[in-house]
Amino acid sequence: MAEKVTLKVLGMDCTGCEQRLGTALRRLEGVSEATADHVTGDLTLRYDPAITTRAALIERVQTAGYEVGGGSGK
């Protein structure tokens, strides 16, 4: 069953950042949805926890050049 999580991402300042981050996350196996908003700093993800982990999501954000500042649950 898919889980939904919203992470606060620091460092996004334009729509290009949104697109780059969304694409990077959607390429991660198990992620079915990734939507970023540079105005609010929110990254909303839907993923399959049987395939990937929250830690892997955060690592992908960091690999893309951004920092995770906190987040909410499902």
ZAPA-865959 format. One record per atom (N, C-alpha, C): residue number from 1; x, y, z. Coordinates in pm, whole numbers, plus 32768, in hexadecimal, padded with zeros to 4 digits. Last residue first. Layout:
BEGIN
  seq     u     v     w
  NUM     X     Y     Z
...
END
This chain:
BEGIN
  seq     u     v     w
   74  80DF  8430  82CD
   74  809B  8400  8255
   74  8040  8465  821D
   73  8195  853C  835E
   73  817D  84AE  8349
   73  8134  8493  82C9
   72  8271  8643  82F5
   72  81FF  860F  833E
   72  81F1  857B  831D
   71  83BC  86C8  832D
   71  834D  8695  82DE
   71  82DD  8663  8335
   70  84F6  876E  82EE
   70  8490  8736  8346
   70  841F  8703  82F1
   69  85AA  87BF  8231
   69  85A2  880B  82AC
   69  853F  87D4  8310
   68  8693  8741  815B
   68  8610  8726  8194
   68  860D  8768  821E
   67  8737  87EC  8050
   67  8736  87BC  80D9
   67  86A6  87A6  8108
   66  87B8  8796  7F07
   66  8760  87DF  7F63
   66  8769  87A2  7FEE
   65  8834  86FF  7E41
   65  886D  877F  7E67
   65  881A  87D3  7EC6
   64  87F2  85FF  7E09
   64  87C8  8663  7DA6
   64  87F8  86F0  7DCA
   63  883E  8587  7EF2
   63  888F  856E  7E7B
   63  886F  85D3  7E0E
   62  8766  85D6  7F93
   62  87ED  8609  7FAE
   62  8849  85F7  7F36
   61  869B  853F  7F1E
   61  868F  85D0  7F25
   61  8719  860F  7F38
   60  8700  843E  7F4F
   60  86F1  846B  7EC5
   60  86E4  8503  7EBF
   59  86EE  8435  8067
   59  8771  842C  8027
   59  876B  845F  7F97
   58  85D9  8439  8083
   58  8628  84A9  80B6
   58  86B2  84AA  8075
   57  859F  833E  8014
   57  8565  83B7  7FDB
   57  85B7  8431  8003
   56  8623  8296  80C3
   56  864F  8299  8037
   56  8618  8315  7FF1
   55  858B  82C1  81AA
   55  8619  82E5  81AA
   55  864E  82EF  811B
   54  849C  824C  815E
   54  84A0  82DD  8172
   54  8530  830F  8171
   53  84DA  814E  8065
   53  84C9  817F  80ED
   53  84CA  8218  80F1
   52  843B  806D  7F78
   52  849D  80D2  7F9F
   52  847D  8105  802B
   51  838C  7F8E  7F7A
   51  83F4  7F9A  7F12
   51  8461  7FFD  7F3A
   50  82D7  7FA3  803C
   50  830D  7F1C  8027
   50  8380  7F20  7FC3
   49  827B  80A5  8030
   49  82DF  8087  8095
   49  8316  7FF8  808C
   48  824D  8155  7F15
   48  822F  80D0  7F49
   48  829C  80AB  7FAD
   47  81DF  82B0  7F1F
   47  823E  8244  7F04
   47  8212  81C2  7F44
   46  81B8  83F8  7ED5
   46  816C  837E  7EEC
   46  81C9  830D  7EC2
   45  8211  8539  7F56
   45  8234  84BA  7F16
   45  81D0  844F  7F37
   44  824E  868B  7F42
   44  81EB  8626  7F61
   44  8208  85AA  7F0F
   43  8304  877F  7FC7
   43  8314  8712  7F67
   43  82B5  86A4  7F92
   42  82F9  88DB  8004
   42  82C1  8856  8018
   42  82E3  87F8  7FA4
   41  8338  89E1  7FF0
   41  83A4  8987  8015
   41  8375  88F8  802A
   40  8289  8A9E  7F95
   40  8273  8A6A  801D
   40  82E7  8A15  804E
   39  8307  8AD2  7E9D
   39  82D3  8B40  7EEF
   39  82C4  8B13  7F81
   38  8344  89E4  7E1E
   38  83B2  8A37  7E50
   38  8384  8AA9  7EAA
   37  82C5  88B1  7E3B
   37  8295  893B  7E35
   37  8300  8994  7E72
   36  82B3  8771  7D97
   36  82FA  87D4  7DE8
   36  82BE  885E  7DD3
   35  8246  862C  7D95
   35  8222  86B4  7D6F
   35  8266  8715  7DCF
   34  823A  84EC  7D2F
   34  8295  854A  7D70
   34  8277  85D5  7D3C
   33  81CE  839D  7D2E
   33  81AA  842A  7D20
   33  8210  847F  7D6B
   32  823A  82A6  7D4F
   32  81D4  82B3  7CE7
   32  81AE  8345  7CCE
   31  835B  81FD  7D97
   31  831A  8281  7DA1
   31  82B8  8290  7D2E
   30  83D3  810F  7D59
   30  8371  810E  7DC4
   30  8329  8192  7DD5
   29  850D  818B  7CFA
   29  84AF  811B  7CF5
   29  8455  811E  7D70
   28  852F  82D3  7C97
   28  854C  8274  7D01
   28  84E2  8207  7D00
   27  84CC  8388  7BE9
   27  8525  8322  7BB2
   27  854B  82B9  7C1A
   26  844A  843D  7C86
   26  83F7  83DF  7C3A
   26  844B  8370  7BFC
   25  8524  84D4  7CE5
   25  84DC  847B  7D3F
   25  8488  8415  7CF4
   24  8576  8560  7C00
   24  85D6  850D  7C49
   24  858F  84A8  7CA3
   23  848B  85EF  7BC1
   23  84BF  8589  7B65
   23  851E  852A  7BAD
   22  847B  869C  7C9F
   22  8410  863E  7C81
   22  843F  85CC  7C27
   21  856B  872E  7C7F
   21  8556  86DB  7CF5
   21  84EA  8672  7CDD
   20  853B  87AF  7B89
   20  85B2  875D  7B9C
   20  859F  86FC  7C11
   19  844D  883E  7BC1
   19  8451  87D8  7B58
   19  84C6  8779  7B6B
   18  84A2  88EB  7C8E
   18  8430  8891  7CA1
   18  8437  881D  7C3E
   17  856C  8978  7C0A
   17  858D  8924  7C7F
   17  851E  88BE  7C98
   16  84D2  8A00  7B51
   16  8536  89A0  7B21
   16  8560  8942  7B90
   15  8445  8AAF  7BEE
   15  83FC  8A3C  7BB7
   15  845B  89D4  7B7D
   14  851A  8B01  7D0A
   14  84DA  8B1B  7C89
   14  8490  8A9F  7C59
   13  859F  8ABB  7DF1
   13  857D  8B49  7DE0
   13  853C  8B69  7D59
   12  85F0  89DC  7EF1
   12  85A6  89ED  7E73
   12  8582  8A80  7E65
   11  8663  89D7  7FED
   11  86B9  89EF  7F7B
   11  8672  89FA  7EF5
   10  85CC  88D5  80A8
   10  860F  8956  80A7
   10  8665  8962  802A
    9  849A  8838  80CE
    9  8519  8838  8085
    9  854F  88C7  8081
    8  83D6  8771  8191
    8  8400  87FC  817D
    8  848B  87F8  8140
    7  8305  866E  8112
    7  8383  8698  814D
    7  8398  872D  8134
    6  81F9  85A0  813D
    6  8220  8625  8110
    6  829D  864C  815D
    5  8187  8465  80C5
    5  81D6  84B1  8124
    5  81F3  853A  80E7
    4  80C3  8344  80AE
    4  80D6  83CD  8080
    4  8121  8417  80EE
    3  80E3  81F2  803F
    3  80E1  8255  80A9
    3  80F9  82DE  806C
    2  8037  80DD  7FAF
    2  8087  8157  7FA1
    2  8076  81B0  801B
    1  8054  7F8A  8000
    1  8000  8000  8000
    1  8058  807C  8000
END
